[in-house]
Amino acid sequence: MTQIVTDNGEIFTQPQLDGLRVKLTQFETETTNQLVVLTINELGSETIEQYANGTFNQNKLGQEGKDNGILILFSKLDREVRIEVGYGLEPYITDAVASRIIRNTMIPQFKEEDYFGGLDTATDQIMEFLTNPEALEEFNQEIDAEGEFPWWALVMMTLFLGIFIAAGGFVFYKGYSNLVEMFRGMFTGKLGLLPGLFMLIPTLMMVVFGLVFILMPLFFLAMVFGFDFDPENINLNTSWLYLIPVGFFLITIVLAILKIRIKGKEDFKLSWVKSDSKYMSKTFSSGGSHSFGSSSGGSSSSSFSGGGGSSGGGGASGSW
């Protein structure tokens, strides 16, 4: 880069180039925010994200400590454009804001080969958003409105995802019922301990699969309906995570013991390998579980420089 607007792609007339330089220089003088435009012919072997980030950091756009620089990179032959935002301005020119500027302001004019118009208007928008909080708030509200679903789409989506939740619930119920029955069988000697441990693996996979089918649609619906979920705000003590599987198995064992007590006709005893073939056939064969150790068989499953700022890769890209 050589100046605040460097036209290596030669897309501007001299009056356009001079006017854009004056405007951006004045903006930097008044606000200290550095908005820079670079046009090139082609990216070569790099992606536009790599090229923009490298250019930004090499030229140290923005001020050191504030990281208040923004680079607009335009590649003529690649027909790509990117807004690269420094750390300090990412709360204002978010990825969503940058993406909408590219999508609604730049690209429609680029398609008409009005490259100057697209870039000039985009710089006007960025400067306004950085100096006028009300304008930025209104723009963000428009972005939010774009992402809203109509009521009928929400109903259809809820019904559709409800099918997955119901299917996941059924799979979880069947898997967990089999799990409880396996422990009951092992505690009464009808299912050998070693075969039972092998059978636990596919059954546990069935339980986890059911949970995924339940939780993932619920998580998606929560995001659609606007429930905020920020993992960074969750203070989770990972040292207690082991209690989840321990508690799960303890509850399962208690339910198995209760099942034995309720039936009242069975005694507690253990068998290491041998299983009751009739019990195995009657209890698990129809449910799709596999027995091991029983009578049934098993199966498998430059000169220009900024003030020392840097970019963390925030921004957006677009093509036309």
PyMOL commands that set and color helices and strands:
alter all, ss='L'
color gray80, all
select helices_A, chain A and resi 14-31+48-59+87-89+95-111+115-131+133-146+151-187+193-224+231-233+238-240+243-263+277-285
alter helices_A, ss='H'
color red, helices_A
select strands_A, chain A and resi 5-7+34-40+69-75+80-86+311-319
alter strands_A, ss='S'
color yellow, strands_A
deselect
rebuild
show_as cartoon
